[in-house]
Amino acid sequence: MSSSTLSPNDEYIMAAADAMLAGTLALLTGHAQCACAQQRLLMARKIRSNLYLLAQHPALPPPFRLVVQRLHGHWNGIVEQTAAGAPAPRAALLDIGLPETQLWHPAPDSVH
């Protein structure tokens, strides 16, 4: 009888698209929690690059690639705003008088 779940000792080789998607999700989390403008810019650039590569990846279905292509356009704007020195979204909310929301989990001091 075989099991479809992996144990901690099993080796799993991730497909290229899966690995790129997992890395991009990790970067999105880091970008959302980072307070350093320089690190946010670098992460935003890498997110934009990963989204471009995912939008071109032949292993992904066309509707998914279209969604990722639109996300790439959105992140292109974020990179341009961040590079121009626009405030981080949280800081922008505070500037216009909106209250800061609490995170479910505290943000780490750094992202490795």
N, C-alpha and C positions, 0 to 999 in steps of 0.2 A: 504494500500500500504506500503510495507516495503522498507527500504533503505539499500543498502549494505555498506554504509559508516558509520563510527563511529563518534559520536559527542564527544567533550572533556569530557562530563559527563558519557559516556558509559564505561563500564568495559570490558576489553579484557583480557582473560586468554591466555597467549602465550603457545604454545606447547613447550615441553622441547627442541626439536631440534631447533625451531625458537629462543628461548631464548638464547641458547648456541651460535647460529650463530650471533645473534645481539650483544651479549657480546663480541664475538671474533672480530667482525668488529669494535666495539668501542676500543678495545685494540690495534688493528692494527693502528687506527688513533692516539691513544696516543703514541704508539711506534714510529711512523713516526715523531711526533712533539716534542718528548722529548729529551732534551740535557743531562740529568743526566744519566751517565753510569749505575749506580746501578738500577735506575728505569727502564731503557731500558732492562736490564738483567731480572729483575723480570717480566716485561710485556712479554718479549720474551718467558720465561719459561711457563707463563700462556697461551699464544697463542699456543705454542706447545702442551700443555696439552689439551686445548680445541679442537684443530684439531684432536688429537688422539681420543678423545671421539666422535667427530662428524663422524670420519671415521668408528667407530664401531656402530653408532646409527642405529637401525633397521628401523626407520621411514623414513630414507633418501634412495632414489633410489641408486642402485649399481653404476651407472656411477658417480653420485655426490660423493659417498663415496670414489671412486677411485681417483677422483681429490683431495679431501681433504686429502687422505692418502699421495699423492705425495707432497702436500703442507706441511704436517707434516714433511716429510723428509727434505724439504727445510728449514723449521724453526728449525729443529734439528741442521743443520749446522750453522744457525744464532746464536743459543744459544751457541754452542761450540765456535764460533769466539768471541762472546761478552764476554763470561766467560774467554777466554784467553787474553782479553784486546785488541782485534782488534779495530781499530778506527771505529766510527760510519760511515755509508755510506757517509754522507755529508762531514765529515772531510776527509775521504779517497779521495773523488773527489777533494777537495781543495789541498790535498797533491800532487796529480799528475798533478796539474795545470789546471784542468777544472773549469770553473766559477761556482759559486753558483747560483742556479736558484731561482727566486722569487716565493714565495707561492701565491696562489690566495687570501688567507685570512691569516692574521697574526696568528701565533701560539700563543695559550694562555700561560701565565706564568706558569701555572700548570694544570694538568689533575686531576679531582676529581673523 
